[in-house]
């Protein structure tokens, strides 16, 4: 990687590119580096016939017409470069520049990844990119997050995706997509779509989440779907209010509107999973989904192909977690952090074929008083368990250690318990953890925050 240096750095990079220096496989020109548009033009000219560079990153730098034309021409000749990130946060507002670059990108035969996060892309620039996608036959990964793409922009993009056969991963998170845009994406997913990964997180999809969920029944390509934080209104997805704003913040746990949309979305997904076994990874964090709807999703798990499910920061209690534990199907990883799950839910989740259970910041503490809530767990397949910040007491810890030493959770390799031990109980925790580690030396336990100057073992 080359990213800084003295005043002759640009000349050095150009020389390396022209001479095909095998050591120069990645070139990162970070935004704080003073590089002019003329410098970039010279670098792009040297790139045209280079066969060593795989990754070019010069995000944050201003491109003029000359530099953009030179890069576009280089892309028509260079089939070695695999990853590209160029332009600053205003690049996409100049439709002419985007169109020039897309002409070269359309016929390029090497690029696999284009990262245009936070480039100011809008409807006009999306028209040029969509024409490019209809012609390009090699691009696999496209990041368009943190732009200004609205419903009309997504309509243009979705139509081009019907023609593209090679794009596999599309990141549309943190844009301005609403229910209408979700409908365009749903039509694409239900049609001739080849995407394997789609991220629409942090958009105000609202009822559009349900629309996308229902479209999955006719989709056979998608492997990963991320719909995190899509039930909030657009204004709630913006930056937080200023310090002098006296309006009381809304409580997301009691936001009925979000729960209505979140529940409808997860129930639509559940209905689709019965006929869809291609989807493996599903992220539905921060959507105020309630336990009754989670139970409907849980009933579809045995018929699905899901291996990873994320439901962090929703409204799930013991009833929802027990429903998920009852028949997890092929599910191996379950993330339920920041919900309201107690010790009963913990015991049910541990007594399954799941390999990872994340319960950070729930309410599982207190099982030491009623140890019968936790089964013997001799058949548990859990390998990683996160119960950090759960109010787990030293008494709870002793019960857990006793269970583990009695061959409970036999496959456990990592136990994360940070944020539980109180200062007054640190010595007792230290002694108990030491006992467990002497008996189970292969078990890694993360349970205390490091003090200044300390290093992890």
Beta strands, then each sheet from edge to edge (+ up, - down):
strand 1: 26-28
strand 2: 55-59
strand 3: 83-87
strand 4: 113-115
strand 5: 141-143
strand 6: 169-171
strand 7: 197-199
strand 8: 224-226
strand 9: 281-283
strand 10: 308-310
strand 11: 333-335
strand 12: 356-358
strand 13: 384-386
strand 14: 414-416
strand 15: 444-446
sheet 1: 1+ 2+ 3+ 4+ 5+ 6+ 7+ 8+ 9+ 10+ 11+ 12+ 13+ 14+ 15+
end
